[in-house]
């Protein structure tokens, strides 16, 4: 969802970050296995459908992007992430390195097409897709303080908050509880829409606007917690 709260928050901050870090597991050039990074998008799509697993696309500049290296070493190289991903995700690397030999020639045009399709404007960008390979669930980003635990929580929350999952939960809960959940879903969507509209006005950073921003966050966070309470 392009209006996801984390994207909106990211639009408020800009930073340059350079870091040498440990690398994550090696990226496969052919084939796909759950929880293992691959450049073979077609194999990943087939695996996701076969195993009914969502896909995480990692749009990266693996050999030059500081934030990409940060996430690679701080999150993806860690055993906690790798163990969890092996049971829950199909991982695809969409790489735009300085060293063009890193990416096989047959994938380069396709990578450009995917970047355009998903409107990628910077690296790293993480696109979470449903197992059908078409339905976009969320877009995630890097963060200096992110850990395997925190990023796993982000992905799990995104999956939980996906429209199809929420719709199924509303139906499962029945009329009364389902209406309560739907009200929380509507409150969250309204809060995000108001925040997005406000950000579009390019508010200056001052104490008054910081209070407004915190108020928007409070509304959305309360709706999030209400939604989570039904799961």
Number of C-alpha atoms within 10 A of each C-alpha: 16 14 14 17 22 14 16 16 14 13 10 11 7 7 5 7 12 12 13 13 15 15 17 19 14 10 15 15 16 12 15 24 16 21 20 20 27 24 24 21 25 14 16 29 22 16 20 24 16 11 13 15 21 26 30 27 25 24 23 22 21 23 15 16 21 19 23 26 26 24 25 20 18 20 24 22 18 18 12 14 19 20 11 14 19 14 11 18 26 31 28 27 24 28 24 21 15 12 11 11 8 13 17 11 10 9 16 15 10 13 19 14 12 16 18 11 9 13 11 16 10 12 19 25 22 21 20 25 23 21 22 16 19 10 14 18 23 24 23 23 19 19 13 10 10 16 18 19 13 13 19 17 12 16 19 13 14 19 19 17 18 17 14 13 12 20 15 11 18 19 14 11 14 11 11 9 15 19 14 17 24 17 15 20 22 13 18 22 17 14 21 20 15 13 21 18 11 15 16 10 8 9 12 10 10 8 9 9 13 13 11 13 17 11 14 17 17 13 15 22 15 14 21 17 12 18 20 14 9 14 8
